[in-house]
């Protein structure tokens, strides 16, 4: 059953005209130690982002099966990347980010988990100048693309993804889709405010204001990414968007592991995850891994 609190937002987004312009974030790089700490604290695996992390970790895992090397664009503190790497120990992951402070936190997190299949490089995702042509079997990104100040830079990122991918390589790029009204943005940004640092809520609001719209992802994907990649979104209201290559399936062992993580979620996070599954499923995203 849908969270009842979402119903007014859903109806508003269906019925109103778009009135919210894109507002790029004030800073391209999150490098303030207090802001990074707030982001990492709220975003660790058992925090308010738990449902989102597990949803994307499972979806990414079934997209990148068979890959040997995977690049994560805008990896941040590597919470998402670390969970994916734990689920896929035979794949070598590289996280790239512009923020030295963020990468320092990411490296410490990976060390604490004892992961051996993750490394990091400091760099610009719009050029990927430190990544060789056709050197990656997969490219992923979760909630990083809205940080780009201009649509032109999103286009450059897609071009760079195409360049570094091996033929037939896997793609999974997900981000917010811009909502139509400010009321909807405020609802989503602060719906879990009592469970997260205030700076995290503020950053969440800025992220939603800075999001691109689904149609922009569709246009750029068709122009610059390999054939066969599709753009999916949540049903009717494209609050979340996924740009991805076809699924490659999951081993029984990996599916069992994902199911165990799902059952271990706190009940309210499990409900959040079920909402994501429901809205993406109704939007046409196939092969639910749960």
C-alpha positions as YAML, in Angstrom:
chain: A
units: angstrom
residues:
- id: 1
  name: UNK
  ca: [0.00, 0.00, 0.00]
- id: 2
  name: UNK
  ca: [1.26, 3.48, -0.88]
- id: 3
  name: UNK
  ca: [2.41, 5.70, 1.99]
- id: 4
  name: UNK
  ca: [-0.69, 7.92, 2.49]
- id: 5
  name: UNK
  ca: [1.52, 11.00, 2.91]
- id: 6
  name: UNK
  ca: [2.61, 10.64, -0.73]
- id: 7
  name: UNK
  ca: [-0.92, 10.87, -2.17]
- id: 8
  name: UNK
  ca: [-1.28, 14.71, -2.05]
- id: 9
  name: UNK
  ca: [2.20, 15.10, -3.57]
- id: 10
  name: UNK
  ca: [1.38, 12.59, -6.30]
- id: 11
  name: UNK
  ca: [-1.87, 14.37, -7.18]
- id: 12
  name: UNK
  ca: [-0.26, 17.82, -7.12]
- id: 13
  name: UNK
  ca: [2.52, 16.74, -9.47]
- id: 14
  name: UNK
  ca: [-0.01, 15.19, -11.86]
- id: 15
  name: UNK
  ca: [-2.33, 18.19, -11.96]
- id: 16
  name: UNK
  ca: [-0.21, 21.35, -11.74]
- id: 17
  name: UNK
  ca: [1.83, 23.05, -14.44]
- id: 18
  name: UNK
  ca: [5.59, 23.14, -13.98]
- id: 19
  name: UNK
  ca: [6.50, 26.24, -11.97]
- id: 20
  name: UNK
  ca: [9.86, 25.25, -10.49]
- id: 21
  name: UNK
  ca: [12.89, 26.35, -12.52]
- id: 22
  name: UNK
  ca: [16.21, 24.57, -12.17]
- id: 23
  name: UNK
  ca: [18.46, 26.10, -9.52]
- id: 24
  name: UNK
  ca: [22.04, 24.75, -9.78]
- id: 25
  name: UNK
  ca: [23.70, 24.14, -6.46]
- id: 26
  name: UNK
  ca: [25.92, 26.98, -5.18]
- id: 27
  name: UNK
  ca: [28.99, 24.74, -4.97]
- id: 28
  name: UNK
  ca: [30.04, 22.09, -7.48]
- id: 29
  name: UNK
  ca: [32.27, 20.37, -4.90]
- id: 30
  name: UNK
  ca: [31.08, 19.44, -1.40]
- id: 31
  name: UNK
  ca: [34.31, 20.01, 0.51]
- id: 32
  name: UNK
  ca: [33.24, 21.62, 3.79]
- id: 33
  name: UNK
  ca: [34.14, 19.11, 6.56]
- id: 34
  name: UNK
  ca: [30.92, 19.75, 8.53]
- id: 35
  name: UNK
  ca: [28.75, 19.33, 5.44]
- id: 36
  name: UNK
  ca: [30.60, 16.17, 4.40]
- id: 37
  name: UNK
  ca: [30.24, 14.75, 7.94]
- id: 38
  name: UNK
  ca: [26.49, 15.46, 7.97]
- id: 39
  name: UNK
  ca: [26.07, 13.86, 4.55]
- id: 40
  name: UNK
  ca: [28.05, 10.78, 5.58]
- id: 41
  name: UNK
  ca: [26.32, 10.45, 8.96]
- id: 42
  name: UNK
  ca: [22.79, 10.52, 7.53]
- id: 43
  name: UNK
  ca: [23.80, 8.43, 4.59]
- id: 44
  name: UNK
  ca: [25.44, 5.43, 6.19]
- id: 45
  name: UNK
  ca: [23.82, 2.09, 5.52]
- id: 46
  name: UNK
  ca: [21.60, 2.07, 8.64]
- id: 47
  name: UNK
  ca: [20.50, 5.71, 8.17]
- id: 48
  name: UNK
  ca: [17.56, 7.32, 6.40]
- id: 49
  name: UNK
  ca: [19.00, 6.42, 3.00]
- id: 50
  name: UNK
  ca: [19.01, 2.68, 3.75]
- id: 51
  name: UNK
  ca: [16.08, 1.89, 1.44]
- id: 52
  name: UNK
  ca: [17.52, 3.85, -1.47]
- id: 53
  name: UNK
  ca: [20.95, 2.27, -1.05]
- id: 54
  name: UNK
  ca: [19.66, -1.28, -1.06]
- id: 55
  name: UNK
  ca: [17.30, -0.66, -3.98]
- id: 56
  name: UNK
  ca: [20.12, 0.68, -6.15]
- id: 57
  name: UNK
  ca: [22.70, -1.85, -4.91]
- id: 58
  name: UNK
  ca: [20.40, -4.69, -5.97]
- id: 59
  name: UNK
  ca: [19.48, -3.07, -9.29]
- id: 60
  name: UNK
  ca: [23.09, -2.21, -10.08]
- id: 61
  name: UNK
  ca: [24.24, -5.72, -9.17]
- id: 62
  name: UNK
  ca: [21.96, -7.29, -11.77]
- id: 63
  name: UNK
  ca: [23.07, -4.72, -14.36]
- id: 64
  name: UNK
  ca: [26.84, -5.24, -13.96]
- id: 65
  name: UNK
  ca: [27.02, -9.04, -13.66]
- id: 66
  name: UNK
  ca: [29.98, -10.38, -15.61]
- id: 67
  name: UNK
  ca: [31.91, -7.09, -15.47]
- id: 68
  name: UNK
  ca: [35.51, -7.02, -14.27]
- id: 69
  name: UNK
  ca: [35.93, -3.26, -13.80]
- id: 70
  name: UNK
  ca: [33.25, -0.71, -12.87]
- id: 71
  name: UNK
  ca: [33.58, 3.07, -12.50]
- id: 72
  name: UNK
  ca: [31.38, 5.00, -10.03]
- id: 73
  name: UNK
  ca: [30.87, 8.65, -11.01]
- id: 74
  name: UNK
  ca: [30.67, 11.09, -8.09]
- id: 75
  name: UNK
  ca: [31.13, 8.36, -5.50]
- id: 76
  name: UNK
  ca: [31.00, 10.73, -2.50]
- id: 77
  name: UNK
  ca: [31.67, 9.00, 0.85]
- id: 78
  name: UNK
  ca: [31.33, 5.62, -0.90]
- id: 79
  name: UNK
  ca: [28.45, 4.31, 1.20]
- id: 80
  name: UNK
  ca: [26.54, 3.15, -1.87]
- id: 81
  name: UNK
  ca: [29.69, 1.99, -3.63]
- id: 82
  name: UNK
  ca: [30.84, -0.02, -0.61]
- id: 83
  name: UNK
  ca: [27.56, -1.93, -0.39]
- id: 84
  name: UNK
  ca: [27.74, -2.74, -4.12]
- id: 85
  name: UNK
  ca: [31.37, -3.83, -3.75]
- id: 86
  name: UNK
  ca: [30.49, -6.10, -0.83]
- id: 87
  name: UNK
  ca: [27.79, -7.76, -2.94]
- id: 88
  name: UNK
  ca: [30.16, -8.13, -5.91]
- id: 89
  name: UNK
  ca: [33.62, -9.04, -4.53]
- id: 90
  name: UNK
  ca: [34.90, -10.31, -7.90]
- id: 91
  name: UNK
  ca: [34.52, -6.91, -9.56]
- id: 92
  name: UNK
  ca: [37.15, -4.17, -9.21]
- id: 93
  name: UNK
  ca: [35.47, -0.81, -8.52]
- id: 94
  name: UNK
  ca: [36.91, 2.68, -9.00]
- id: 95
  name: UNK
  ca: [35.22, 5.65, -7.35]
- id: 96
  name: UNK
  ca: [35.84, 9.10, -8.80]
- id: 97
  name: UNK
  ca: [34.96, 12.39, -7.11]
- id: 98
  name: UNK
  ca: [36.14, 16.03, -7.23]
- id: 99
  name: UNK
  ca: [36.14, 16.48, -3.45]
- id: 100
  name: UNK
  ca: [39.34, 15.50, -1.58]
- id: 101
  name: UNK
  ca: [37.43, 15.69, 1.71]
- id: 102
  name: UNK
  ca: [34.77, 13.34, 0.42]
- id: 103
  name: UNK
  ca: [37.39, 10.93, -0.91]
- id: 104
  name: UNK
  ca: [39.22, 10.93, 2.41]
- id: 105
  name: UNK
  ca: [36.00, 9.91, 4.14]
- id: 106
  name: UNK
  ca: [35.39, 7.29, 1.45]
- id: 107
  name: UNK
  ca: [38.85, 5.77, 1.86]
- id: 108
  name: UNK
  ca: [38.41, 5.56, 5.63]
- id: 109
  name: UNK
  ca: [35.02, 3.90, 5.20]
- id: 110
  name: UNK
  ca: [36.38, 1.30, 2.79]
- id: 111
  name: UNK
  ca: [39.30, 0.55, 5.14]
- id: 112
  name: UNK
  ca: [36.94, 0.09, 8.07]
- id: 113
  name: UNK
  ca: [34.93, -2.43, 6.03]
- id: 114
  name: UNK
  ca: [38.07, -4.27, 4.96]
- id: 115
  name: UNK
  ca: [37.21, -4.03, 1.25]
- id: 116
  name: UNK
  ca: [39.99, -4.88, -1.18]
- id: 117
  name: UNK
  ca: [38.13, -4.34, -4.46]
- id: 118
  name: UNK
  ca: [37.63, -0.55, -4.28]
- id: 119
  name: UNK
  ca: [40.03, 2.25, -5.18]
- id: 120
  name: UNK
  ca: [39.56, 5.99, -5.62]
- id: 121
  name: UNK
  ca: [40.75, 8.74, -7.93]
- id: 122
  name: UNK
  ca: [40.17, 12.48, -7.72]
- id: 123
  name: UNK
  ca: [38.76, 13.77, -10.97]
- id: 124
  name: UNK
  ca: [36.07, 15.44, -13.05]
- id: 125
  name: UNK
  ca: [33.20, 13.18, -14.16]
- id: 126
  name: UNK
  ca: [32.50, 15.40, -17.18]
- id: 127
  name: UNK
  ca: [35.89, 14.58, -18.75]
- id: 128
  name: UNK
  ca: [37.13, 11.42, -16.98]
- id: 129
  name: UNK
  ca: [40.59, 12.47, -18.10]
- id: 130
  name: UNK
  ca: [42.25, 9.94, -15.78]
- id: 131
  name: UNK
  ca: [40.27, 7.02, -17.24]
- id: 132
  name: UNK
  ca: [41.38, 5.34, -20.45]
- id: 133
  name: UNK
  ca: [39.29, 4.70, -23.53]
- id: 134
  name: UNK
  ca: [37.29, 1.45, -23.43]
- id: 135
  name: UNK
  ca: [38.81, 0.59, -20.04]
- id: 136
  name: UNK
  ca: [35.65, 0.01, -17.98]
- id: 137
  name: UNK
  ca: [33.15, -2.84, -18.29]
- id: 138
  name: UNK
  ca: [30.57, -0.79, -16.43]
- id: 139
  name: UNK
  ca: [29.83, 2.79, -15.38]
- id: 140
  name: UNK
  ca: [27.47, 3.59, -12.52]
- id: 141
  name: UNK
  ca: [26.37, 6.72, -10.70]
- id: 142
  name: UNK
  ca: [23.88, 7.31, -7.90]
- id: 143
  name: UNK
  ca: [22.53, 10.76, -7.06]
- id: 144
  name: UNK
  ca: [25.54, 12.69, -8.36]
- id: 145
  name: UNK
  ca: [24.51, 14.12, -11.73]
- id: 146
  name: UNK
  ca: [22.36, 16.94, -10.33]
- id: 147
  name: UNK
  ca: [25.56, 18.51, -8.96]
- id: 148
  name: UNK
  ca: [26.50, 19.52, -12.51]
- id: 149
  name: UNK
  ca: [25.75, 23.24, -13.00]
- id: 150
  name: UNK
  ca: [24.82, 23.07, -16.70]
- id: 151
  name: UNK
  ca: [23.01, 20.69, -19.04]
- id: 152
  name: UNK
  ca: [26.04, 20.92, -21.33]
- id: 153
  name: UNK
  ca: [28.15, 19.29, -18.62]
- id: 154
  name: UNK
  ca: [25.64, 16.45, -18.29]
- id: 155
  name: UNK
  ca: [26.03, 15.93, -22.05]
- id: 156
  name: UNK
  ca: [29.82, 15.90, -21.64]
- id: 157
  name: UNK
  ca: [29.48, 13.32, -18.87]
- id: 158
  name: UNK
  ca: [27.42, 11.04, -21.10]
- id: 159
  name: UNK
  ca: [30.00, 11.42, -23.88]
- id: 160
  name: UNK
  ca: [32.77, 10.50, -21.43]
- id: 161
  name: UNK
  ca: [30.81, 7.46, -20.25]
- id: 162
  name: UNK
  ca: [30.56, 6.27, -23.85]
- id: 163
  name: UNK
  ca: [34.31, 6.78, -24.35]
- id: 164
  name: UNK
  ca: [35.49, 4.81, -21.30]
- id: 165
  name: UNK
  ca: [33.04, 1.89, -21.74]
- id: 166
  name: UNK
  ca: [34.13, -1.35, -23.34]
- id: 167
  name: UNK
  ca: [31.86, -2.52, -26.21]
- id: 168
  name: UNK
  ca: [28.66, -3.88, -24.68]
- id: 169
  name: UNK
  ca: [29.54, -2.38, -21.30]
- id: 170
  name: UNK
  ca: [26.97, -1.92, -18.55]
- id: 171
  name: UNK
  ca: [25.44, 1.45, -17.58]
- id: 172
  name: UNK
  ca: [23.39, 2.41, -14.52]
- id: 173
  name: UNK
  ca: [23.02, 6.14, -13.88]
- id: 174
  name: UNK
  ca: [20.34, 7.29, -11.46]
- id: 175
  name: UNK
  ca: [19.39, 10.68, -10.10]
- id: 176
  name: UNK
  ca: [16.49, 12.84, -9.08]
- id: 177
  name: UNK
  ca: [14.07, 14.12, -11.68]
- id: 178
  name: UNK
  ca: [12.97, 17.70, -11.10]
- id: 179
  name: UNK
  ca: [9.55, 18.03, -9.55]
- id: 180
  name: UNK
  ca: [7.01, 20.57, -10.83]
- id: 181
  name: UNK
  ca: [6.33, 22.50, -7.63]
- id: 182
  name: UNK
  ca: [8.29, 23.86, -4.69]
- id: 183
  name: UNK
  ca: [5.72, 22.37, -2.28]
- id: 184
  name: UNK
  ca: [6.65, 18.89, -3.48]
- id: 185
  name: UNK
  ca: [10.36, 19.62, -3.09]
- id: 186
  name: UNK
  ca: [9.86, 20.80, 0.50]
- id: 187
  name: UNK
  ca: [7.80, 17.70, 1.31]
- id: 188
  name: UNK
  ca: [10.47, 15.25, 0.14]
- id: 189
  name: UNK
  ca: [13.42, 17.22, 1.54]
- id: 190
  name: UNK
  ca: [12.03, 17.41, 5.07]
- id: 191
  name: UNK
  ca: [9.80, 14.34, 5.39]
- id: 192
  name: UNK
  ca: [12.53, 12.58, 7.44]
- id: 193
  name: UNK
  ca: [13.96, 15.73, 9.05]
- id: 194
  name: UNK
  ca: [13.68, 14.38, 12.59]
- id: 195
  name: UNK
  ca: [15.91, 11.43, 11.69]
- id: 196
  name: UNK
  ca: [18.73, 13.31, 9.93]
- id: 197
  name: UNK
  ca: [21.07, 16.28, 10.52]
- id: 198
  name: UNK
  ca: [19.63, 19.63, 9.46]
- id: 199
  name: UNK
  ca: [22.50, 20.18, 7.03]
- id: 200
  name: UNK
  ca: [21.54, 16.94, 5.28]
- id: 201
  name: UNK
  ca: [17.95, 18.16, 4.86]
- id: 202
  name: UNK
  ca: [19.18, 21.46, 3.43]
- id: 203
  name: UNK
  ca: [21.47, 19.65, 1.02]
- id: 204
  name: UNK
  ca: [18.59, 17.38, 0.00]
- id: 205
  name: UNK
  ca: [16.42, 20.41, -0.79]
- id: 206
  name: UNK
  ca: [19.20, 21.98, -2.88]
- id: 207
  name: UNK
  ca: [19.65, 18.69, -4.73]
- id: 208
  name: UNK
  ca: [15.95, 18.49, -5.64]
- id: 209
  name: UNK
  ca: [15.98, 22.09, -6.86]
- id: 210
  name: UNK
  ca: [19.05, 21.33, -9.00]
- id: 211
  name: UNK
  ca: [17.69, 18.18, -10.65]
- id: 212
  name: UNK
  ca: [17.34, 17.83, -14.40]
- id: 213
  name: UNK
  ca: [14.04, 16.69, -15.93]
- id: 214
  name: UNK
  ca: [13.43, 13.22, -17.34]
- id: 215
  name: UNK
  ca: [13.15, 14.50, -20.91]
- id: 216
  name: UNK
  ca: [16.68, 15.91, -20.72]
- id: 217
  name: UNK
  ca: [18.03, 12.51, -19.66]
- id: 218
  name: UNK
  ca: [16.14, 10.87, -22.53]
- id: 219
  name: UNK
  ca: [17.49, 13.29, -25.13]
- id: 220
  name: UNK
  ca: [21.11, 13.02, -24.02]
- id: 221
  name: UNK
  ca: [20.99, 9.25, -23.58]
- id: 222
  name: UNK
  ca: [19.72, 8.81, -27.15]
- id: 223
  name: UNK
  ca: [22.39, 11.17, -28.49]
- id: 224
  name: UNK
  ca: [25.48, 10.04, -26.60]
- id: 225
  name: UNK
  ca: [25.07, 6.65, -24.92]
- id: 226
  name: UNK
  ca: [25.27, 3.23, -26.60]
- id: 227
  name: UNK
  ca: [22.20, 1.72, -28.25]
- id: 228
  name: UNK
  ca: [19.96, -0.37, -26.03]
- id: 229
  name: UNK
  ca: [20.12, 1.93, -23.02]
- id: 230
  name: UNK
  ca: [16.71, 3.01, -21.71]
- id: 231
  name: UNK
  ca: [15.48, 5.72, -19.36]
- id: 232
  name: UNK
  ca: [13.08, 4.61, -16.62]
- id: 233
  name: UNK
  ca: [11.32, 6.66, -13.97]
- id: 234
  name: UNK
  ca: [8.87, 6.39, -11.13]
- id: 235
  name: UNK
  ca: [5.25, 6.04, -12.31]
- id: 236
  name: UNK
  ca: [3.64, 9.22, -13.70]
- id: 237
  name: UNK
  ca: [5.74, 11.48, -11.44]
- id: 238
  name: UNK
  ca: [9.41, 11.16, -12.54]
- id: 239
  name: UNK
  ca: [10.85, 12.04, -9.13]
- id: 240
  name: UNK
  ca: [13.57, 9.42, -9.65]
- id: 241
  name: UNK
  ca: [15.16, 8.54, -12.99]
- id: 242
  name: UNK
  ca: [17.33, 5.57, -14.00]
- id: 243
  name: UNK
  ca: [19.36, 5.43, -17.23]
- id: 244
  name: UNK
  ca: [20.46, 1.83, -17.72]
- id: 245
  name: UNK
  ca: [21.55, -0.98, -19.98]
- id: 246
  name: UNK
  ca: [19.65, -4.31, -19.98]
- id: 247
  name: UNK
  ca: [19.74, -6.51, -16.87]
- id: 248
  name: UNK
  ca: [22.07, -9.50, -16.84]
- id: 249
  name: UNK
  ca: [20.40, -11.46, -14.04]
- id: 250
  name: UNK
  ca: [21.53, -12.47, -10.55]
- id: 251
  name: UNK
  ca: [23.07, -15.66, -9.22]
- id: 252
  name: UNK
  ca: [21.00, -17.55, -6.66]
- id: 253
  name: UNK
  ca: [23.61, -16.76, -4.01]
- id: 254
  name: UNK
  ca: [23.49, -13.03, -4.72]
- id: 255
  name: UNK
  ca: [19.69, -12.99, -4.77]
- id: 256
  name: UNK
  ca: [19.69, -14.74, -1.39]
- id: 257
  name: UNK
  ca: [22.15, -12.18, -0.02]
- id: 258
  name: UNK
  ca: [20.00, -9.28, -1.24]
- id: 259
  name: UNK
  ca: [16.90, -10.89, 0.28]
- id: 260
  name: UNK
  ca: [18.68, -11.17, 3.62]
- id: 261
  name: UNK
  ca: [19.60, -7.47, 3.55]
- id: 262
  name: UNK
  ca: [15.99, -6.62, 2.71]
- id: 263
  name: UNK
  ca: [14.65, -8.59, 5.68]
- id: 264
  name: UNK
  ca: [17.18, -6.93, 8.00]
- id: 265
  name: UNK
  ca: [15.97, -3.41, 7.15]
- id: 266
  name: UNK
  ca: [14.00, -1.58, 9.81]
- id: 267
  name: UNK
  ca: [10.26, -1.82, 9.04]
- id: 268
  name: UNK
  ca: [9.90, 1.82, 7.99]
- id: 269
  name: UNK
  ca: [12.90, 1.56, 5.66]
- id: 270
  name: UNK
  ca: [11.47, -1.63, 4.20]
- id: 271
  name: UNK
  ca: [8.24, 0.27, 3.49]
- id: 272
  name: UNK
  ca: [10.29, 3.00, 1.77]
- id: 273
  name: UNK
  ca: [12.01, 0.37, -0.35]
- id: 274
  name: UNK
  ca: [8.70, -1.22, -1.25]
- id: 275
  name: UNK
  ca: [7.42, 2.19, -2.37]
- id: 276
  name: UNK
  ca: [10.44, 2.52, -4.70]
- id: 277
  name: UNK
  ca: [9.87, -0.98, -6.07]
- id: 278
  name: UNK
  ca: [6.17, -0.25, -6.61]
- id: 279
  name: UNK
  ca: [6.59, 3.12, -8.33]
- id: 280
  name: UNK
  ca: [9.40, 1.96, -10.60]
- id: 281
  name: UNK
  ca: [7.54, -1.27, -11.39]
- id: 282
  name: UNK
  ca: [4.40, 0.66, -12.32]
- id: 283
  name: UNK
  ca: [6.66, 2.90, -14.42]
- id: 284
  name: UNK
  ca: [7.78, -0.13, -16.46]
- id: 285
  name: UNK
  ca: [11.10, -1.10, -14.87]
- id: 286
  name: UNK
  ca: [11.25, -4.94, -15.16]
- id: 287
  name: UNK
  ca: [13.00, -7.72, -13.20]
- id: 288
  name: UNK
  ca: [12.43, -6.81, -9.56]
- id: 289
  name: UNK
  ca: [15.47, -8.32, -7.75]
- id: 290
  name: UNK
  ca: [13.62, -8.59, -4.42]
...
